[in-house]
Amino acid sequence: MADAGTLSRIGGTLKVVYGPQYVVDQQNKAAVTRKDFSNTPETARVGGDHYEFSVKVGGNRAAVQFQSSDGPLATPGRQNNQKMQVFDRMLTSNIRLFEKDIRNSETAPQAFVSTLDDEVNNAVEDAMKVTNVDTFLDGTGIRGTVSAGANSSNQTLAVGTTFGQFGSRYLQKNDVIDFYDSTLTTSRTGGNGVTINGITPSSGGGAATLALSAAVNTTTGDIAVWGNAGPNKAYMGLWGATNNGTETFQGQSRSTFPILKGTVVDAGGNGLSETLLDQLFSGVETATGDANTIKELRTGQAQFDNYAALGYAQKRFTDSKLDKGFQELDYRGIPFKKDVDCPPPAIFGLNMEYVQNGIPQPLNWVDRDGDMLKWDAGFVAWKAILMEMGNYCYPRPNALGRIQALQVGNNYQR
């Protein structure tokens, strides 16, 4: 293979060699937890109006009492069953290709790959990646929090241990995002969204900077959300499922029925310790009465590495490599797994029996007319639409929990 000097002397006599015969992909496309959700045997069937399942939030304990032999019986109560409701949401993607480009790449020996195959295959991977990010979040589509408001095409995103301070971790160049006020009510772009032209990741724990396609007038604390379709369109992820607030979750108020709350252990910016892990297990055990509820722990690189560095005496290592971006240790015999899209300050305690993937329409290409490719009217071009309908369902949220606000080293920030 020639160097620059060779090309300047005899470049006109040399043939260009195309190799290797594939495109080297530098993107992060690992979507491990999303695939695990898809493989969960307890798959809910969302369809029709909505998916509904019954949960027991109270029993007849009012009828149980200690009493004297001649005392009256207690007034009986009833078992309290409530219906939880999950409404499906829709994920879409689309591609557009010109006929000339398709033909040129189908048989030309100079082509690295078939343009059509490349667009089709990678559209599926991109959709899986976006869904994997939201698998760990709260259904809002949040991607970051504005660090310092400005009327500018350059916007800063906070990096920290608070939920939403993700920096540029979940973003790439050419992504489309929108900015909303902190209540997720008012779009700062009028609902049009903006394209990311460039990203300067966090350095030394400072804010990340986005170069946008247009100026946006933001306020400190505004929320960056995915796409231009608005907030609250994403699947309800693990952060929402493990909350312990007073919000309505799956159609039921956690204030009215506190038994529906998850366990939240706040580390307050401190480093990972065995004590915090034990508090997570004990909190879920207290909520459920079952010491064996948590079946796995899932986290990102920061806490996975912190855990490995703790050096507990008990055996906890395995050398299994399960998937790209995904390895496994264990804590007291419970698998301790990592996923690149888990928020760095968090660890989730899960039981996949209570994490269901409600998919009435799996991710696939729209082909009701028998053909995936549709004519793009007015052009010698074709388009195709990728679609999935569904949502995640959590029949027993008090069996789930998380540790939050863990200390994160600067080298893990983006």
N, C-alpha and C positions, 0 to 999 in steps of 0.2 A: 504494500500500500504506500502510495507516494506521500511525501511531506510537502509543506508549503514551498520550500525551495525548489523541489523537483517540478512542481506544477508551474512555477514561474519560468522554468527553462524549457521543459518539453511537454507541458500540459496539453498542448494541442494534439499530441500524438498518442495520448493515453486514453483508454476506454474507461468509463465510469463503471465500477463494480458495485452492484447493489447487494449488500449483505450486512448483517445477517438478514435472512428473508422473513423478518417479522418486525413489528413496531415494539420498541422497548417502552413499557409503561412505567412511569415513575410515580403514579398516583397511589394514594392509600385507598384501597378498595376492600379491605378486610371487613366482613359483615358477619361476624361469628355469632353473636347473640341473636340476631335476627334469624339466622338459620336454625339456632336451637329452639327459638319460639316456633318456627315452622314445623319442627320435628316433634313438638310436644304431643304425646298421644291424646291428651285431653283437649281436643280441638273443638272449640265452640262453633256452632253454625249460625252465624249472623245472617239474617235475611228477612224479607218482608218489611214490616214496619220497624222492628228492632229485635234484639236478642234479649231474652229475659230469663233470669234464674232466681231461685228462691234461696235466701240465706236466713239462718236462725239467729236472731239478735237478742233473744231472751227466752227464758224457760218459765216453768211453773214453780219457782222456788218459794213463792209466797205461801204455797200449801204445805211447805215443810216446816215443822216446828217441834221443839221439845215441849212436853205438856204433862200435866198431872193426869192420873187415871180417870178422873171424873170431869176433866176440862173439855170444852168444846173443840171441835176440829177447826183448823184455820180456814178462812175463806179462800177457796181455790182460785188460782189465776189460770192463764192459758199459755201455751207455747206461743212465742212471738216470732212469726215468720214474715219477712219482708221481701219484696221483689226488687232485685237490682236490675237496672236496664242499661244496655249498651247500644248506642246507635252507631251504625257503620260510617266510616269516612272513606274517601276515595283518593288513591294515589295514581297520578298519571305522569307520563313522559311522552315525548314524541320526537321523531326524526324526520329530516327532509333531505332528499338526495336528487341530484340532477341526472337525467338519463345518460348524458354523455360521460359523466364521471363513473357511473356504474359500469358502462361498457368498456371504458378505458382500463378499469382495474380488474375486469373479469379475466382477461386473457393476456394482457400485456406483460411480458417478462420483466419489465422495469418496475412493476408495481410491487410494493412490499406485501400488501394484503388486499383482499377484496374489500372495496369501500363499503359495500352493502353489508357483508358479514361483520366488518369491524363496527359499524354503527349499530347494528342490531344486537350483537353480543354485548357490547359495552354499555348500551342503554339499559340493559337488564342489570348489569353490575352497578351502574350509577344509581339506579332506583333502589337496589338492595342496600347500598351504602347510606343513602339518605335516610332510609327507614331504620337502619341499624343505629344511627345517631339518635333518632327520636325514640327508639326503644328504651333509652336510658333517661329520657326527659319527661315533660309533664303535659304533653298534648298541645301546647301553645305554638310550637314551631320555633321557639326561641333559639337564637344562635349566638347572642352576645348582648352586652349592656354597654351603652355609651359611657365612656370614661369622663370626657369633658365636652359638653355640648358646643356646637359651632355651626355657623352657616357656611358650609364649605363642602367641596368634593372630597376632602380628606377627613375621615372620621376615625376616632380612636375608640377601641373596645377594651374594657377593663379586664384585668387579670387578677384573680384572687381566689379565696376559699369559699366565697358566697356563691350560691346557685345563680347561674347566669353570667358570672365573670369568667367566660370561657376564652377571652381573647379571640384569636383567629383559628382556634383549634378545629372548628367544624366548617371552615370556609375554604374555598379555593378560588383562584382567578377565574373569571367568567361566570361565577355563580350570580344569581339574581336574588337580592334581598330587599326588604322594606324596613323602615324604622317607624315604630309606634311609641306613643307616650307610655308611661309606666303602667297605666291601667289597660293597655292594649285596646284603646278605643279610637284614637285619632292617628291616622297615617300621616307621617311627615312628608310623604311624596304624593299625597292625593290618591293613594292606592296603585300608583304606577310602578313602583319599585325602581331599583337602580342596579346596574351591573358592576361587579367588582373588577376593576381594571388592573389592580395590583395590590399586593399585601406585604407589609413589613411586620413580621412576627414580633412577639414580645422579646425584649432583650433584658436579661437581668431582673425579670419580674415586672417590668414596666408595661404600659399599655401597648396593644397591637394597633397598627394603623392600616386603614383601608383607603385605597385610591379608587374613587367611584366615577361612574360615567356622567354624573351630574351632581351639582351642589344640593345638599340637603340641610335644612335648618333644624338641628336637633337640640335637645336639652339634656343636660347631665342626668343619667338614669334612664333615658329612653331605651327601648328594647329593639334589637335587630331580630327580625323574624325571617324565616325561609320563604323565598319566592315573593310574588306580588299578589297572591290570592288572599292575603290577610292572615291573622292569627287564629288559633284554635281550630286548625284543620288537620293537624297531625294525629297519629294514633296516640292513645293514652299510654305513656311509658312508665318505667319503674319508679321514677321520681314521684309522679302523681299517685301511683299505687301505694307507695310507702309513706305518704304524708300522714301527719297526725294533727291536722288543723281542724277547722270547723266547717270546711267547704262541703258542698254536695258532691258526692262521688258515686258514679254509676246510678244516679237517680235517688240516692238516699243521703240524708244529712249526717255527716260525721259528728255534728253537734248533738243531734237528737239521739243518734246511736253511736256512742263512743267506741263500741266494740268493733266498729269498722275502721278504726284508725290503725295505721302501721306503727311500728316502733322506730323512733328517731333518736339516735345517740349523737349529740353535738360535741365535737372534739374541741371547739373553741379555738381553732388554729394550732392546736398542739399536734405533735407527731403521733404516729400509730403506736399503740401499745397493746399488750395482751389484755389489759384491763378493759379497754374500749371494746375489743372483740367479745369479751365475756359479757359486758353490759348489753351488747346487741343480742346475744343468745338468751340471756336472762330476761330481757324485755319481751322478746317474742314468746318465751316459755310462760311468762306471767300472763300475757294476753291470751294464750291459747290453752294453757294447762298441759302442754305437751313438750317435753324436753328434747324431743327429736324432730321438731318442726322444720328447722332450717336444714336443708339438704345440701346447699352449696353457697359459697361466697363468691361474688364477682366484683372485679375492680379494674382499674386501669394500670398503666405502667408504673406510675409514681408509688402507689400504695403496694403494688405487687413487689416492687423492688425494696420498699421499706420493710415489708413483712419478711422477705428473704434475708434481709440484713439483721433482723432481730436475733436470729440464732437461737431459737427455742430448743430446749433439750430434747423434746419428743421428736420422733421421726416424722417428717412431714414432706419430704421431697419425692417426686417421681421424675423420671427423665422423659416422660411422654411428650411428644410434639403433636398437638391435636389438629391445628390448623394454622395458617399464616396469621401472625399477630396474636396467637393464642397459645398459652402454655398453662400448666397446672401444678400447683403445690397442694398441701392440705393443712388444715388446722384441726387438731384433735380428731382426725379421721374424716373431716368434712372437706370436700374439694374446694380449693381456693384458686379461682380461675381469673384470667385477665382478658380484657377486651379493649382495644385501642380507643374505642369511642365512649367508654365510661368516664364521667367527669372526674378529673384527677383528684379532687378532695373527698371522694366518696367510695364507700364499700357497701354493696348490697347483700343482704341475707335473703336467700330465695328458697322456695319450694316449688319446683316446676309443675307440681300437681295443681297449684293454685295460680298458675300463670298460663292462661289459655290464649290461643291464637284464633280469633274469630274471623274466618275468611270465607265469605260466600262466593267471591270471585278471585281466584288466585292470580298472581301476577302473570299476565299474558298479553299477547297482542290482540287488538280488536280486529276480528275477522268475520263478523256476522254475514258479510256478503261472500265469504269463501276465499277472500284474498287479504293478506296482511297489508300489502302496499296499496295505497289509494292514490289516484291521480290528483296532483296539486293543480287545480283548475287555473288555466291561464299561463301555465309554465310547462316546459318539457321536463317535468320533475315529478317525484313521487314522495308521499309522506306516509307515516305509519304511527299508530297510537298505542302506547303501552299503558295498561290499566290494571289496578287491583282495588277491590273493595273489601273493607274489613275494619277491625279494631282489636285491641287487646282487651281481654276480659279477666277480671280478678275476683273469683267467687269467695275468697277468704283473705281479704287484705290484712287482717290482723296477724296472719301467719308470715308476713313479709316485713322487712325492716331495712334500715340503712344507718351507717355511720357517715356523718357529714362534717364539713369544715375541718378536714384533716390538713395538716401542714403539707405544702407541696414545694419541692425544690425548684429553683429558677430554671434549671435545665429541662424541666418537664413542661414549662409554660410555652405557649405558642402565641 
